[in-house]
Amino acid sequence: MKITKFGKQVFTLALAVLYASIGFPLSANPADKIGSEYNYNGDDLGFTLNADESQISLKCWAPLAKSVKVLFYKDSSDFTKASKTLKMVKDSQNRGIWTITCDLNGNKYYQYEIQNPSLKAKVCDIWAKAASPNSVATQITDINKDKNAIPENTVTDKEWGTQNGYYNPFGDTGKTQKAYSDAVLYEMHIRDWSYVEVKDSKGKFKVIADGEKVISHLKDLGITHVQLLPSFEYAETNENGMYNWGYNPYNYNVPEGRYVTQGYKDGTQAVKEMRYMISKLHENGIAVVMDVVFNHTSGTGLHSLYDSTVPGYFYRMIDDETYSSGSGCGNELATSQPMVKKFIIDSLKHWMLDYHVNGFRFDLMGLHERETMKEIYNELVKIDPNVMVYGEPWTGGKSLVKFGVTKSTIDDVMDDLSVNGVGCFNDDFRDSIRGNVFNATEKGFITGNYANFGKILTGLTGSVRGKGLGGFTQKIGRSINYIECHDNHTLFDRLVNIELGKATTGKLLEEISEEQLKKIIMEDKLGAALVILAQGTPFLNGGQEFLRTKNGNGNSYIAGDAVNGIDLSFKERYSDVYNTYKALIALRKANPESFGKNENAEAQMILQGLIKYRTGNFTIYFNAAPEALPVTDSGKLVFIDEKSGTYTIQSSTKITQIPAKSFIILQN
């Protein structure tokens, strides 16, 4: 998420010079003059086609503009010379709307040329749903009618753009009410997993959809949702083959072109191929969560579609007219601005209705106001009562946001505790299990540091407010429990660092002995059991279930395929680890009242390093100590078969000890 500040510096200088030339004081931001009279609630921003698609009506919201022109193009081969240029007319009601209606005459793309006081720009329509490659211009098509945008032979997803056509395998499209805790979330990056199917793939929707390995693996593991790292258009051009996670947004409303079949020229192909992948996941019972990054854009000024349209309005600005950077990436979106909030909600509804996305993970959700997140959830739940909305309850730096979302205020986002509401990642539970993520060698519970065991107990019982150290919510499912995600070291790499006593890069499997590896595997399984069997909603990072390594790289956002690419051979190499995860997920899903939503669960540390956890008719012992510890208990042993990935309930037995670095599950 590192963005160059060059664009910011250029724009700030240009702003000062141009403001001075037109008589504005240097500290004045014209966007501050955009009051409520400029708010627009219509759903027709962008373009509307007439019945036979021979005529187009355009509406552009640009309240600061002195003039707006529309430039039409016949195809996507050359945007240097328009086939037709027309002046748009400012709305007589002075809502900042510029309009025009005209014949298309065979034109297939358009740009706006917007003359603002501070800069002049040719820009793709920010309300567009299809665009030329690299979002240079808006494509003129109805993506829900254009056959080129609609995948063929889909089983579950047959209609696009309406609530009637929307599909979610989680809860059978709302027929069954689901709690967040019924979900098992699984994070994956299109490029990382395309690498499984095609070794030289640069990441393609179709490679995932048509492959024989990835979706099969997800289905076999038993997860309910995949969470896709950013898949909207980010800043790298299609021609740029360099690796990137995608946390540098450019156009929020169209698919990332680098994930489309190479060399495509028609934006409908991007729409079609992303829809196709989602439908294939749906056919296999897997819901789709989209990682959205509405906290910042890849650049500002002429490097931003949003600044180019309405300078200064979409961003939080400091008094001296520099950009607030609570994202740590040079800017942050002003999500309290009514038209920014409208844009975000419209965009999310677009992804749900037009692509059948079933939920959203918000990057740096701490940069969004509680009221903004409440409005977002309340709008999306109208489409799908089982939509999942959750995110990171922190910022990336000092921010101007007021009343941002944090763990301690997550319940304040919703008025009604009976609804799922908005969830958030539980970094307290994460750090108490594995150690602080920003200290590569700090130990956590599973590696023998019991100092924060209170947060383990609280996490196991749902992080309920007022019930233990660090509790923050009255709705158990709002706690997203995890020990690994795309950020920071993988769990395996972290455990290696601790074992070696230093942060290490390179081929970590060659750095440790067989005995050290055996210990790490036991610690990994123990951590998995804590997360998967806890109250709340479990989250796994793709590959965590078979000891994924990134060779010690703790910030691999541009590290390339050699570091990030998934090696599925690890699934067989460490089949005992994989099968442990698989069996634990199956046990959890078969007993949702015990694992996930049990408000009466109890946990205590009965000996140093030994936790006793009681939930429903199960008792689980977690021993993080390096030696076996004594207990006296009895019950039906839940046997985790590390060869098949299944579990069985065996006959009643007495136990007298819990082996080192392990867990035992009893059914009472």
Salt bridges, closest charged atoms under 4 A:
ASP44 OD2 - LYS59 NZ 2.82
ASP91 OD2 - ARG95 NH2 2.94
GLU113 OE2 - LYS120 NZ 3.89
GLU152 OE2 - LYS272 NZ 2.89
ASP157 OD2 - HIS282 ND1 3.01
ASP157 OD2 - HIS356 ND1 2.60
ASP182 OD1 - LYS597 NZ 3.03
GLU187 OE2 - HIS486 ND1 2.64
ASP192 OD1 - HIS189 ND1 3.72
ASP192 OD2 - ARG548 NH2 2.97
ASP210 OD2 - LYS206 NZ 3.06
ASP220 OD2 - LYS571 NZ 3.99
ASP220 OD1 - LYS582 NZ 2.88
GLU256 OE2 - ARG258 NE 3.72
GLU283 OE1 - LYS280 NZ 3.62
ASP291 OD1 - ARG361 NH1 3.01
GLU332 OE1 - ARG316 NH1 2.45
ASP346 OD2 - LYS342 NZ 3.04
ASP354 OD2 - LYS129 NZ 3.13
ASP354 OD2 - HIS350 ND1 2.63
ASP363 OD1 - ARG361 NH1 2.99
GLU369 OE2 - ARG316 NH2 2.88
GLU371 OE2 - LYS374 NZ 3.33
GLU375 OE2 - LYS341 NZ 2.97
GLU379 OE1 - LYS349 NZ 3.65
GLU379 OE2 - LYS382 NZ 3.02
GLU392 OE2 - ARG361 NH2 3.14
ASP411 OD2 - ARG465 NH2 3.42
ASP411 OD1 - ARG478 NH1 2.81
ASP415 OD1 - LYS374 NZ 2.94
ASP427 OD1 - LYS407 NZ 2.70
ASP428 OD2 - LYS407 NZ 3.72
ASP428 OD1 - LYS455 NZ 3.66
ASP431 OD1 - ARG430 NE 2.77
ASP487 OD2 - HIS486 NE2 3.38
GLU499 OE1 - LYS519 NZ 3.37
GLU515 OE2 - LYS518 NZ 3.72
GLU523 OE2 - LYS661 NZ 3.08
GLU545 OE2 - HIS217 NE2 2.66
ASP561 OD1 - ARG191 NE 2.89
ASP576 OD2 - LYS525 NZ 2.99
GLU642 OE2 - LYS525 NZ 2.98
